């Protein structure tokens, strides 16, 4: 028997099914990552058209069947439309979505990672913060949220400011996570460390990373 449920979350990817349908992966606050069908979402004028695109954040009304979900209605709070005008930020955002998709599991709640994703996507659209810094912060904090953060490397001669920044990143509340900037030297060290840590944690190639490397 089908049950109607409401969830809050963000579309992290979708793919076409049949002539007009989409199957979307939604990272939700209540049920973690779920997969849901969006019937006729590719038909012009359909009420779901444009509302199940990656980055769409809001409330999704679903039918919960025995083996799958079906999206009935959406109420989108943030489409992150700024990514349409900023290709570089969109590439970083797609990379964040891919990392989240790797770490999350079906029906496994992870509100901390969802909140981190949301504030990090907003930070990518903040011109006062370099995207390279946002990426470094996101990577280190994502590792911390998954219990895979190795700590500050003791074998490297890092700047004291880099060590301070790393400690701040993993300890500060989310609302203060993107309220600082760093020098070029500190950013370079943060990039090297956070990229290496992510490479150690993720055991498969990320498609969006190829584009970032080109950028």
PEUR-V104495 format. One record per pair of residues at least 24 apart in sequence whose C-alpha atoms are under 8 Angstrom apart, sorted by sequence separation. I is the first residue (numbers start at 1). J is the second residue. If there is no record, write none. Layout:
I|J / I|J
This chain:
7|31 / 55|79 / 56|80 / 162|186 / 166|190 / 48|73 / 51|76 / 55|80 / 116|141 / 161|186 / 162|187 / 36|62 / 47|73 / 48|74 / 116|142 / 140|166 / 144|170 / 159|186 / 162|189 / 24|52 / 93|121 / 141|169 / 162|190 / 113|142 / 140|169 / 141|170 / 140|170 / 37|68 / 39|70 / 93|124 / 158|189 / 36|68 / 37|69 / 38|70 / 39|71 / 92|124 / 113|145 / 137|169 / 35|68 / 36|69 / 37|70 / 38|71 / 112|145 / 35|69 / 36|70 / 37|71 / 38|72 / 34|69 / 36|71 / 89|124 / 89|125 / 14|52 / 14|53 / 92|131 / 13|53 / 14|54 / 137|177 / 11|52 / 13|54 / 80|121 / 11|53 / 12|54 / 80|122 / 83|125 / 89|131 / 96|138 / 11|54 / 12|55 / 82|125 / 92|135 / 103|146 / 10|54 / 11|55 / 134|178 / 10|55 / 11|56 / 10|56 / 11|57 / 10|57 / 150|197 / 9|57 / 10|58 / 133|181 / 149|197 / 8|57 / 9|58 / 129|178 / 8|58 / 9|59 / 8|59 / 9|60 / 7|59 / 8|60 / 129|181 / 6|59 / 7|60 / 148|201 / 6|60 / 7|61 / 133|187 / 136|190 / 140|194 / 6|61 / 7|62 / 119|174 / 123|178 / 132|187 / 136|191 / 139|194 / 143|198 / 5|61 / 6|62 / 119|175 / 139|195 / 4|61 / 5|62 / 133|190 / 137|194 / 140|197 / 4|62 / 5|63 / 116|174 / 120|178 / 133|191 / 136|194 / 4|63 / 5|64 / 115|174 / 132|191 / 136|195 / 139|198 / 3|63 / 4|64 / 2|63 / 3|64 / 2|64 / 3|65 / 2|65 / 1|65 / 2|66 / 1|66 / 33|104 / 35|106 / 32|104 / 33|105 / 34|106 / 32|105 / 33|106 / 34|107 / 32|106 / 33|107 / 31|106 / 32|107 / 33|108 / 31|107 / 32|108 / 33|109 / 31|108 / 32|109 / 31|109 / 32|110 / 30|109 / 32|111 / 29|109 / 28|109 / 29|110 / 30|111 / 29|111 / 28|111 / 13|97 / 12|97 / 29|114 / 12|98 / 28|114 / 27|114 / 12|101 / 102|202 / 9|114 / 98|206 / 98|208 / 95|206 / 95|208 / 94|208 / 95|209 / 92|208 / 91|208 / 91|211 / 92|212 / 91|212 / 88|215
